[in-house]
């Protein structure tokens, strides 16, 4: 059983007072007091798809590895091949167990030749830091590991108009930043790091600023974006946007019982690199031992399948829905489910038990939504 901490003990981001001033509905999330919605999930979702939205993601964590053996350490603890990163480049990856399952999913920033920053999920910061310290110590080498989360506030500006709004506040040439690259400069007079990343399926940026300057950056972005319809957005829209874009949520779609291959993320495994945690099992699954896989589905009956609903084969439970929603933009009921490999091909019919009612869904190709790129 989990216990929700009293409101007084919840951690607060530097923007907490701004959320309350904006009238956000606040909820507990991973030990943090966070905004779940302002103008409503559907309105915020559509704002990000069609204009620009602003998210407080200061609760995310940053763990830095530095030293002559930093690359070797990152290679050992994560699934992707960090040696392919140039300085200024970012990579989606996984912290893996010895079984190739998820400690967490992460972004790896190459800050320097011997300096990496891992962006980790809010609820996993302490767990990830302890895990990395232990595994790096076992692996050996000259590398320091620092939980640097308190040094950074993180604000995400997302949507087709994000570049236009952010460019008015910075001397960085945003058009020169490719997807999954970053640069340093100033935003609203604050020294920051700006990455072309996000968790919504839209174009956009994430701005790392000193916590004491977070409110200044937040307010400047809202002011600069006012003419373009910018709105602050909460965790609710963040979840529907990421699912519509088929982005996995660690803790719901994958965890320490789910391998990287089972999660449908074989593309974040550096298959050609040397040994890493979980490599043996992942390679065996790739070679043919895979028994189940996370798939995307659309409902064919009028219903919304949610996390925990069971996938049935006759009267036998064979799988589980890990995420599900009715998406505001696509206007479809969609979800992700872990199913036996035999039921994973697009076009396969699924039966889902929703509180005793059997409804039908169909496995579909992913992503559900993919933004159009400028010509």
C-alpha positions in Angstrom: 0.0 0.0 0.0 1.3 3.5 -0.8 0.6 6.5 1.3 0.1 10.0 0.0 2.3 12.4 1.9 0.5 15.3 3.7 0.3 18.4 1.5 2.7 20.2 3.9 5.4 17.6 3.3 5.2 17.6 -0.5 8.1 19.0 -2.4 7.5 22.2 -4.3 9.1 23.5 -7.5 10.2 27.1 -7.8 7.1 27.8 -9.7 4.6 26.5 -7.2 3.3 30.0 -6.2 2.8 30.9 -9.9 0.7 27.8 -10.5 -1.6 28.7 -7.6 -1.7 32.3 -8.8 -2.8 31.0 -12.2 -5.5 29.0 -10.6 -4.1 25.6 -11.3 -5.6 22.5 -9.8 -2.8 20.9 -7.8 -2.2 17.3 -7.0 0.4 15.1 -5.4 2.7 13.5 -8.0 5.7 11.4 -7.0 6.0 13.3 -3.8 5.6 16.8 -5.5 2.8 19.3 -5.3 2.2 19.8 -9.0 -0.4 21.4 -11.3 -2.6 18.8 -13.1 -4.6 21.3 -15.1 -5.4 25.0 -15.5 -8.0 25.6 -18.2 -8.8 21.9 -18.6 -6.9 18.9 -20.1 -8.7 19.0 -23.5 -8.1 22.8 -23.9 -4.4 22.5 -22.9 -3.9 19.5 -25.1 -5.3 21.3 -28.1 -3.3 24.4 -27.3 -0.1 22.4 -27.5 -1.1 20.6 -30.8 -2.1 23.9 -32.5 -0.2 26.7 -30.9 2.1 26.6 -27.8 1.9 25.5 -24.2 4.2 25.9 -21.2 5.0 23.1 -18.7 6.7 23.2 -15.3 9.0 20.1 -15.3 11.3 21.3 -12.5 10.5 18.1 -10.7 12.6 16.1 -13.1 16.0 15.1 -11.8 19.5 15.6 -13.2 22.4 13.3 -12.3 25.9 14.2 -13.7 28.8 11.8 -14.3 32.2 13.3 -14.9 35.8 12.1 -15.2 38.1 10.2 -17.5 35.9 7.1 -17.3 32.5 8.8 -17.5 31.7 7.4 -20.9 32.6 3.9 -19.9 30.3 4.3 -16.9 27.4 5.6 -18.9 27.9 2.7 -21.4 27.8 0.2 -18.6 24.6 1.4 -16.8 22.5 2.4 -19.9 21.1 0.6 -22.9 21.9 3.0 -25.7 25.3 3.7 -27.2 26.5 6.9 -25.7 29.7 6.8 -27.6 27.7 8.0 -30.7 26.9 11.3 -29.0 28.8 14.4 -30.0 29.1 17.2 -27.4 25.8 19.1 -27.5 23.8 16.0 -28.5 21.1 14.1 -26.5 20.0 10.5 -26.5 16.9 8.6 -25.2 18.1 5.6 -23.2 17.3 3.3 -20.3 19.0 2.6 -17.0 18.9 -1.1 -17.0 18.9 -3.9 -14.5 21.0 -7.0 -15.0 17.8 -8.5 -16.5 17.6 -5.7 -19.1 14.5 -4.2 -17.4 13.9 -0.6 -16.5 15.3 1.1 -13.4 14.2 4.3 -15.3 14.0 5.8 -18.8 16.4 8.7 -19.2 17.8 11.3 -21.5 21.6 11.4 -21.8 23.2 14.8 -22.5 26.8 14.9 -23.6 27.9 18.1 -21.9 31.6 17.6 -22.6 34.1 14.9 -23.7 34.2 13.5 -20.1 30.9 15.0 -18.8 27.4 13.5 -19.1 24.1 14.6 -17.6 21.2 12.2 -17.2 17.7 13.6 -16.9 15.6 11.2 -14.9 12.0 10.9 -13.7 10.9 12.9 -10.7 9.8 10.0 -8.5 13.0 8.0 -9.3 15.7 10.6 -8.5 17.0 9.1 -5.2 16.6 5.5 -6.4 18.4 6.3 -9.7 21.2 8.1 -7.9 21.8 5.3 -5.5 21.6 2.7 -8.3 24.1 4.6 -10.5 26.6 5.2 -7.6 26.5 1.4 -6.8 26.8 0.2 -10.3 29.6 2.7 -11.2 31.5 1.6 -8.1 31.2 -2.1 -9.1 32.3 -1.3 -12.6 35.3 0.8 -11.4 37.1 3.6 -13.0 37.7 7.3 -12.4 34.3 8.9 -12.5 32.3 11.1 -10.1 28.5 10.8 -9.8 26.5 13.8 -8.5 22.8 14.3 -7.9 22.7 17.8 -9.4 18.9 18.1 -9.4 18.8 21.1 -7.0 20.9 23.1 -9.5 18.3 23.1 -12.2 14.8 24.4 -12.9 13.3 22.9 -16.0 10.6 24.6 -18.1 9.2 23.0 -21.3 7.7 25.1 -24.1 5.9 22.9 -26.6 3.9 23.3 -29.8 4.3 24.5 -33.4 4.7 28.1 -32.3 7.3 27.3 -29.6 10.3 28.4 -31.6 8.7 31.7 -32.6 7.9 32.5 -29.0 11.2 31.4 -27.5 13.3 33.1 -30.2 12.0 36.5 -29.0 13.7 36.0 -25.7 17.1 34.5 -26.6 20.3 35.2 -28.5 20.6 31.5 -29.3 19.8 30.7 -33.0 17.0 28.2 -32.3 16.7 27.2 -35.9 20.2 25.8 -35.7 19.4 23.4 -32.9 18.4 20.1 -34.4 16.0 17.7 -32.7 17.8 16.1 -29.6 20.6 18.7 -29.5 21.2 21.5 -27.1 23.0 24.9 -26.8 23.8 27.4 -24.1 22.9 31.1 -24.0 20.5 33.4 -22.4 16.7 33.5 -22.2 15.1 36.6 -20.8 18.6 37.6 -19.5 19.1 34.4 -17.6 22.0 32.1 -18.4 20.4 28.8 -19.5 20.8 25.6 -21.5 18.2 25.0 -24.2 17.4 21.6 -25.7 15.2 20.7 -28.6 13.3 18.0 -26.7 10.0 17.3 -25.2 7.4 14.8 -24.1 4.4 15.9 -26.2 5.1 14.8 -29.8 5.3 18.4 -30.9 8.3 20.6 -31.8 9.5 22.4 -28.7 12.3 23.1 -26.2 13.2 22.5 -22.7 15.0 25.3 -20.8 17.4 24.5 -17.9 17.7 27.6 -15.6 18.9 28.3 -12.1 16.0 27.7 -9.7 16.2 31.2 -8.4 15.6 32.5 -12.0 12.8 30.0 -12.9 9.9 32.4 -12.2 11.6 35.1 -14.3 11.9 32.8 -17.3 8.3 31.4 -16.8 6.8 34.9 -16.7 8.8 36.1 -19.7 7.6 33.1 -21.8 4.0 33.7 -20.9 4.3 37.3 -21.8 6.1 36.7 -25.0 3.6 34.0 -26.0 0.5 35.9 -25.1 -0.1 37.1 -28.7 0.3 33.5 -29.9 -2.2 32.0 -27.4 0.3 30.4 -25.0 -1.2 28.7 -22.0 0.3 27.0 -18.9 -0.4 23.3 -19.0 -0.5 20.6 -16.4 0.3 17.0 -15.9 -3.0 15.9 -17.3 -2.4 17.3 -20.8 1.2 16.1 -20.6 0.0 12.6 -20.2 -2.6 12.6 -23.0 -0.1 14.3 -25.3 2.7 11.8 -24.6 0.3 8.8 -25.1 -1.1 10.2 -28.4 2.6 10.4 -29.5 3.1 6.8 -28.3 5.7 7.9 -25.7 6.0 5.4 -22.8 5.5 6.4 -19.2 8.0 4.7 -16.8 6.1 3.2 -13.9 3.0 2.6 -16.0 4.0 1.2 -19.3 7.4 -0.2 -18.1 9.1 -0.9 -14.9 11.7 -3.3 -13.3 9.6 -6.2 -14.6 9.6 -5.0 -18.2 12.6 -5.4 -20.5 13.6 -2.7 -23.0 12.7 -5.1 -25.9 9.4 -6.0 -24.4 8.6 -2.3 -24.1 9.0 -2.0 -27.9 12.1 0.1 -27.5 14.7 -2.0 -29.2 15.8 1.2 -31.0 17.3 2.5 -27.7 19.6 -0.5 -27.4 23.2 -0.1 -28.6 23.4 -3.6 -30.1 27.0 -3.2 -31.3 28.5 -1.9 -28.1 30.4 -3.9 -25.6 28.8 -5.5 -22.5 26.3 -3.5 -20.5 23.8 -4.2 -17.7 21.1 -6.5 -19.2 22.8 -7.1 -22.5 22.7 -10.9 -22.4 19.0 -11.1 -21.9 18.1 -8.3 -24.3 20.2 -10.0 -27.0 18.5 -13.3 -26.3 15.1 -11.7 -26.7 16.1 -10.1 -29.9 17.4 -13.5 -31.1 14.0 -15.1 -30.6 13.2 -15.7 -26.9 10.8 -12.7 -26.7 7.4 -13.9 -25.3 5.4 -10.7 -24.9 5.5 -7.1 -26.2 3.9 -3.7 -25.5 1.6 -2.7 -28.4 -0.6 0.2 -29.3 -4.4 -0.4 -29.7 -7.5 1.5 -30.7 -10.9 0.7 -29.2 -13.4 -0.8 -31.7 -16.2 -0.7 -29.1 -17.4 2.5 -27.4 -15.2 2.4 -24.3 -12.0 3.7 -22.8 -9.6 1.1 -21.5 -7.4 2.3 -18.6 -4.3 1.2 -16.8 -4.8 -2.2 -15.2 -7.7 -3.4 -17.4 -7.1 -7.0 -18.4 -6.6 -8.4 -21.9 -8.5 -11.7 -22.3 -8.1 -14.8 -24.5 -11.5 -16.4 -24.0 -11.8 -16.7 -20.2 -8.0 -16.6 -19.7 -6.2 -13.3 -18.7 -3.3 -13.0 -21.1 -2.2 -9.3 -20.9 -2.8 -5.9 -19.3 -3.5 -2.4 -20.4 -0.7 -0.1 -19.3 -2.1 3.3 -20.5 -5.4 4.3 -22.1 -7.3 7.5 -22.8 -9.7 9.3 -25.1 -7.4 11.7 -27.0 -8.6 15.2 -27.6 -6.8 15.7 -30.9 -7.3 12.3 -32.7 -10.7 11.9 -31.0 -10.1 8.2 -30.6 -9.9 5.9 -27.6 -6.4 4.5 -27.6 -3.9 2.8 -25.4 -0.9 0.6 -24.8 -1.1 -3.0 -23.6 1.4 -5.7 -22.8 0.3 -8.8 -24.7 1.7 -12.2 -25.8 3.8 -12.0 -28.9 1.2 -14.0 -30.8 -1.3 -11.1 -30.3 1.1 -8.2 -31.1 0.8 -7.9 -34.9 -1.1 -4.8 -36.2 -4.6 -5.8 -37.1 -4.9 -8.4 -34.3 -8.2 -8.2 -32.4 -8.0 -7.8 -28.6 -10.7 -8.4 -26.0 -10.4 -6.2 -22.9 -12.2 -6.7 -19.7 -13.4 -3.3 -18.3 -15.0 -4.0 -14.9 -16.7 -7.1 -16.2 -17.7 -5.8 -19.6 -15.9 -7.4 -22.5 -15.0 -4.8 -25.2 -13.1 -5.1 -28.5 -9.9 -3.3 -29.6 -7.4 -3.7 -32.4 -3.6 -3.6 -32.4 -2.5 -0.7 -34.6 0.9 0.6 -35.8 2.6 3.3 -33.7 2.8 6.2 -33.2 -0.8 7.1 -33.0 0.1 10.7 -33.8 3.1 12.1 -35.7 3.4 15.8 -36.3 3.8 17.1 -39.7 7.3 18.6 -40.2 7.7 21.9 -42.0 8.4 21.6 -45.7 
